[in-house]
Amino acid sequence: MGTEAKQLLFLDPGCTAIELAVTLPAVPTHLAAYGLLNVEYRVNVACRDGVVYAVKDKTLMATKIECGSLPCGLVRTEAALWVGTIGSQLVSFHPKGKKTWSTTLPAPITAMGRMFVRKAEVADCCAVALEGGEVRVYSGRSCVATLTAHDTITGALLQALRVHVERATRACCEGGRTLAYV
């Protein structure tokens, strides 16, 4: 959990006590965690200063990822860290911080989410919702799917998706109603 006091708090499984507190250089806005707390984990934290920091094994790493403009979305997959910026940029970084590629999107980003797709092969994707209702799904550098909604999507929860088998992708739209099941 990120706080206005520039802290990243790790809670116990019952959410009744703070197990660990890490002080950050700026106020966190987005969090993306990967791994297991008791084994090995990394938490990427996008902050209000436009920098993405990494916390690994109870320590704030020295690596800083400069985004160019303020982050408005953050997704972590096994192979990449995806950062959406308010400048309509989608930027991909190696988990250790090196920029791998970036692209300019046709509209501002309103929501981002990790999308795990299983069909013949397994793909760890990033879904990006844009103003105007367009949703783009990226696997690596490639845009593999584009969906169009009737409203602007303001939040997304993307769970394990088995194409044509499981209906697990949910998108919430302005007004609080469920817009689409994919």
Buried (B, 14 or more C-beta within 10 A) or exposed (E): EBEEEBBBEBEEEEEEEEEEEBEBEBBBBBBBBBBEBEEEBBBBBBBEBBBBBBBBEEEBBEBEBEBEBBBBBBBBBEEBBBBBBBBBBBBBBEBEBEBEEBBEBEEBBBBBBBBBBEEEEEBBBBBBBBBBBBBBBBBBEEBEBEBEBEBBBBBBEBEEBEEEEEEBBBBBBEEEEEBBEB
